[in-house]
Amino acid sequence: MILTAAIRDFRKGLLNAPSRRTLAALAACPVLALSALPALAFDPDLAAIEDQTVIKRFPAGSIVTREKAEQALREVRNARSRMNELVDYSTRRCGENFLVNSCIDDVRRAKMRQDRRFLAIETEARKFVRQDDARIEREKQAERDRKAAEPPERIEPSKGRPANAAQESAAKNRDARKNRTEEVREREAMHQQKVSEEAAKRAEYEAKVKEQQARRLEREAKVKARAQERARQKAERDAGRSESSK
């Protein structure tokens, strides 16, 4: 009867102050505590955190088209969002375990491994996109240079054509060349702006990763502090019981 009641009390509140009857039963039978722990332990789904679906779909060297590179970036973004939700849930549930830090550390390591896999796919995809953008821009620039290098079309003045008509035609040709030159400069400026925007986005992404790591470290510190506080309170209660028993 005492053992049955002790198991019931133990499973209802492992982290709460145990009753004298529970402590007596656990002291008399250490196996009882071990048998009760699995009923309360949370087992994080590390396989789900390290889901290999996207990883297998885009192995190293498989991104050879612009379409596949953009698809890889979309799928990694969605998979990372799902992983972060599962990591947050698992980290919260780890607080229910007897070995809180060990549980949280398992989840953290699984996330780090998966983040490295995601980053490898993103790096390869972004590199392909940058190279493809550069190729397209080179082709456009070559076409612009070719047109700019072409001599203006010579217009033979018709017999008896007034001099001012020939001057007007020459002025139009000069304006056309000037417009083409300005267009080349404008497109070069747009290309430089695009490169700058990409660098800013990359810096923003890296800042977000650092912020997530900082929040994770803060959560781990809070969990550790709570565990230490529970251990201190338990030690105080045990000391109080020892004094009262004397």
C-alpha positions in Angstrom: 0.0 0.0 0.0 2.8 2.4 0.9 4.7 1.7 -2.3 1.6 2.1 -4.4 0.8 5.5 -2.9 4.4 6.5 -3.2 4.5 5.7 -6.9 1.2 7.7 -7.4 2.6 10.7 -5.5 5.9 10.5 -7.2 4.4 10.5 -10.7 2.0 13.3 -9.9 4.8 15.7 -8.9 8.4 14.7 -9.2 9.6 18.3 -9.1 7.3 19.3 -6.2 8.1 18.7 -2.5 7.6 15.0 -1.8 5.6 13.8 1.1 7.2 11.9 4.0 5.5 8.8 2.9 7.0 9.1 -0.6 10.5 9.8 0.8 10.3 6.8 3.1 9.2 4.5 0.3 12.0 5.8 -2.0 14.6 5.4 0.7 13.4 1.8 1.3 13.3 0.9 -2.3 15.6 2.9 -4.7 14.3 0.8 -7.6 11.0 2.5 -7.2 12.4 5.9 -8.2 14.0 4.4 -11.3 10.8 2.7 -12.3 8.8 6.0 -12.0 11.2 8.1 -14.0 10.3 6.8 -17.5 6.7 7.7 -16.9 7.6 11.3 -16.5 10.6 11.7 -18.9 10.1 13.6 -22.2 12.0 12.1 -25.1 12.7 14.7 -27.8 12.2 13.6 -31.4 15.7 14.3 -32.6 15.0 12.4 -35.9 12.3 15.0 -36.7 14.6 17.9 -35.9 17.2 16.4 -38.2 14.6 15.5 -40.9 16.6 14.4 -44.0 13.9 15.0 -46.6 15.2 18.3 -47.9 18.8 17.2 -47.4 18.4 14.2 -49.6 16.6 16.2 -52.3 19.5 18.6 -52.7 22.8 16.7 -52.2 26.1 18.5 -52.9 26.6 19.3 -56.5 22.9 18.7 -57.5 22.0 22.4 -58.0 22.7 22.9 -61.7 19.9 25.2 -62.8 18.5 28.5 -61.7 15.1 27.0 -61.1 16.5 24.3 -58.8 18.6 26.8 -56.9 15.5 29.0 -56.2 13.5 25.8 -55.2 16.2 24.8 -52.8 16.2 28.2 -51.1 12.4 28.0 -50.7 12.4 24.5 -49.3 15.2 25.1 -46.9 13.5 28.3 -45.6 10.3 26.3 -44.9 12.1 23.4 -43.4 14.1 25.6 -41.0 10.9 27.3 -39.8 9.4 23.9 -39.0 12.6 22.8 -37.3 12.7 25.9 -35.1 9.1 25.3 -34.0 10.0 21.7 -33.0 13.2 22.8 -31.2 11.3 25.5 -29.2 8.6 22.9 -28.2 11.2 20.3 -27.3 13.3 22.7 -25.2 10.2 23.7 -23.2 9.3 20.0 -22.6 12.8 19.2 -21.5 12.1 21.2 -18.4 9.8 18.3 -17.3 12.7 15.8 -17.3 14.9 14.8 -14.4 18.0 15.4 -16.5 17.0 18.8 -17.9 20.4 19.9 -19.2 21.1 16.6 -20.9 17.8 16.8 -22.7 18.3 20.4 -23.8 21.8 19.7 -24.9 20.6 16.8 -27.2 18.1 19.1 -28.8 20.6 21.9 -29.2 23.2 19.6 -30.8 20.6 18.2 -33.2 19.6 21.7 -34.3 23.3 22.7 -34.8 23.8 19.7 -37.0 20.7 20.4 -39.1 21.6 24.1 -39.4 24.9 23.1 -40.9 23.2 21.0 -43.5 20.7 23.7 -44.3 23.5 26.3 -44.6 25.5 24.0 -47.0 22.5 23.8 -49.4 21.8 27.6 -49.1 25.4 28.4 -49.8 25.5 26.3 -53.0 22.1 27.7 -54.2 23.1 31.3 -53.6 26.4 30.8 -55.3 24.7 29.4 -58.4 22.2 32.4 -58.4 25.0 34.9 -58.1 26.9 33.2 -60.9 23.8 33.1 -63.1 23.1 36.8 -62.4 26.7 37.7 -63.4 26.4 35.6 -66.6 23.2 37.4 -67.6 24.6 40.8 -66.8 27.8 40.0 -68.9 25.7 39.1 -71.9 23.6 42.2 -71.6 26.7 44.4 -71.2 28.4 42.8 -74.2 25.3 43.5 -76.3 25.2 47.1 -75.0 28.9 47.5 -75.8 28.4 46.1 -79.3 25.6 48.6 -80.0 27.6 51.5 -78.5 30.6 50.6 -80.7 28.6 50.6 -83.9 29.2 53.7 -86.1 26.2 55.9 -86.5 24.2 55.2 -89.6 25.3 57.5 -92.4 22.6 59.3 -94.1 23.4 60.5 -97.6 21.9 63.9 -98.1 19.6 64.0 -101.0 20.4 66.2 -103.9 19.4 69.7 -103.1 18.8 68.9 -99.4 19.2 72.0 -97.3 22.2 72.3 -95.0 20.2 72.6 -91.9 18.6 69.1 -92.6 22.0 67.5 -92.6 22.9 69.3 -89.3 19.7 68.1 -87.8 20.4 64.5 -88.7 23.9 64.7 -87.2 22.5 66.2 -84.1 20.0 63.3 -83.8 22.9 60.8 -84.2 24.8 62.5 -81.5 21.8 62.4 -79.2 21.3 58.7 -79.9 24.9 57.9 -79.0 24.6 60.0 -75.9 21.4 58.2 -74.9 23.0 54.8 -75.4 26.0 55.9 -73.2 23.7 57.1 -70.5 21.7 53.9 -70.6 24.9 51.8 -70.2 25.9 53.9 -67.2 22.4 53.6 -65.7 22.4 49.8 -66.0 25.9 49.6 -64.5 24.6 51.6 -61.5 21.6 49.3 -61.2 23.9 46.3 -61.2 26.0 47.8 -58.4 22.9 48.6 -56.4 21.7 45.0 -56.7 25.1 43.7 -55.5 24.9 46.1 -52.5 21.4 45.0 -51.7 22.4 41.3 -51.8 25.3 42.0 -49.4 22.9 43.8 -47.1 20.5 40.8 -47.1 23.4 38.5 -46.4 24.4 40.6 -43.4 20.8 40.7 -42.2 20.6 36.9 -42.3 23.8 36.5 -40.4 22.6 39.0 -37.8 19.4 37.0 -37.4 21.4 33.8 -36.9 23.5 35.5 -34.2 20.3 36.8 -32.5 18.8 33.3 -32.5 21.9 31.9 -30.9 21.9 34.6 -28.2 18.2 33.8 -27.4 19.1 30.1 -27.2 22.0 30.8 -24.8 19.7 33.0 -22.7 17.0 30.2 -22.5 19.7 27.7 -21.5 20.9 30.0 -18.8 17.4 30.5 -17.4 16.8 26.7 -17.4 20.1 26.1 -15.7 19.3 28.8 -13.1 15.9 27.2 -12.4 17.5 23.8 -12.0 20.0 25.2 -9.5 17.3 27.0 -7.6 15.3 23.8 -7.3 18.4 21.9 -6.1 19.0 24.7 -3.5 15.4 24.6 -2.3 15.6 20.8 -2.0 18.8 21.0 -0.1 17.3 23.4 2.3 14.2 21.2 2.8 16.4 18.2 3.4 18.5 20.1 5.9 15.3 21.2 7.7 14.0 17.7 7.9 17.3 16.5 9.2 17.2 19.2 12.0 13.5 18.3 12.8 14.3 14.6 13.0 17.0 15.3 15.6 
